């Protein structure tokens, strides 16, 4: 996961350099608006695609996927955020949306601890954005299995 994040950063940097040097006349945008992510979200359901339920023991270097059910994710427009598990454990994060990911748009976040600055944290997590209509959101975390990929799927609803 760490290598995937580092590779994503390298690819993103290369794309920015190439985009800065190229013409924008024929650009087609399929960007996901950052504004659709801002707010407080509740993770209502964790499901699996292509893998059995107990195959993944730990996500985000913190807990089993099911421990995130009922968690709240507060995301600000500045990229700062915090998620709080149902058991009360909180984690400060810095998040972003990558509209140029190799598998489509991606939601990325880094864990921040006391005194950390996001620009100095090299490790993080990348989830594919399956959908986000501003009130519901589905993120997919790829898991390598055998010669293929399975997914842990996180379904969110925006809190009112």
N, C-alpha and C positions, 0 to 999 in steps of 0.2 A: 504494500500500500504506500509506503514511504517512497519507494522508487517510482511508482506511478505518479505520485504528486510531483516529484522532482522532474520527471520527464515532461509532465504537463506544463510546468513552469518554463522549461527550456523551449518547448514547442510554442507556447504562448509568446515568449520573448521573440522568437524567430518570426512569428506571424506579424507581430507589431512592427518589426524592422522592415519586413517585406511590404507591409501595408503602407508604411510611411513613404516608401520609395515608389509605389505604384499609383497609377491613375485610379480615380474613384468613379469614372463615368459609367461603368457597367456594373456597379456593385449592387448585389441583391442582398437585402438584410433579412435574416430570420432570427433576429435577436429576441431574447426573452427580457422583458422589462424588469429591471431591478426593483421597481416599485411594487411589483406583484408579490415580492417576498417580505417587504417591510410590514411589521406588525407582530402580534402574538399568535402563535400556532400551537395547536395541541396535536400530538402524535396519537391518533386513535387506533391504528392497527399496524401490526408487523406481519407480513406474509412472505412467502417464499416462491420463487419461480426457478424450476430446474434443480432444486436441492431439497433435501428433507429438512424438517423443522430443526432438529437438534444438531445439524451438521456444523453450524456456526456457533461457537461457544462464547465469543467475545467480539463486540464491535466498538469502534472508536477507542480502542485500548482502554475500555472502561467496564463494560458489563455485557451480559447476554442480550441479544436483540429484544427479547420480551420485556426486559427491565425498562426499555424506553417507551413502552406502551403507557399512555397517560402523561408523558412528559410534556412540558411546555417549552417552547422555543421563542424567545423574544429577539427579534431582528430589527435593528435600526438602519436607517438609510445610510449612515456613515460606515456601515460594515461591522460595527460592534454588535455583540449579541451575547446571550446567555441561554443555556438550556438547563432545565431543572427536572430531574427524574422524579417519579412518583414517590420515591423514598426520601426526597428532600435534598439529594446530592445535586449541587449546582456546578456548572462549568462555564467559564467565560470563553467566548470564541471571537474570532474575526472571520467574517464570511464574505464571499464574492460569488458572482455568476460569471462563468466562462462561456461565451457564446461561440467559441471557436474550438471546442473540444473535439477529439478524434471520433467520439461516438455521439455527437450532437451537443446540446447545451448541458452544462454541468454546474452543480452547486458545490462550492468548495468551502471548507472551513479549516481553521487552525485553532488548536487549543492554546489559550493564553493563561499564564500563571502570574502571580504577583511580580510586577516589575518588567514583564515581557512587553516588547514592542512587536507588533505583527510583522513588520518588515524584517525583523531579526529571527523569526521562527521559520525554519526550513521545512518542517514536517507538517503534514495535514491530511485531510480526507477529501475524496472526490466522489460525488454521487451523481448519477445521470438524472436529469430532470425528465421524468416521463410525462408530467403535466403540471400546470399551475394556471388556474383561471382567476386567481386573486382571492378565492374563498376556499378552495380545496387544492391540495398539492400532493403529488406522488413523486417520491425520490427513490431511485434504485441504486443499491450498492453492489457492484459486481464482485463475484467470488469465483476464483479459478477452481474448477473441478475437472480432474482428468484432462481431457483435451478440449474442454469447453468452458463455458461461463454460466454460472447460475447467479441469482440475484436475491438479496434481501430487499424487500419492498416496504417502504415506509409511507403510510397514508396519513396526511395531516388535514385538519380543518382549522380555518382561521377563527380565533376567539373573538367574540363581540364585545 
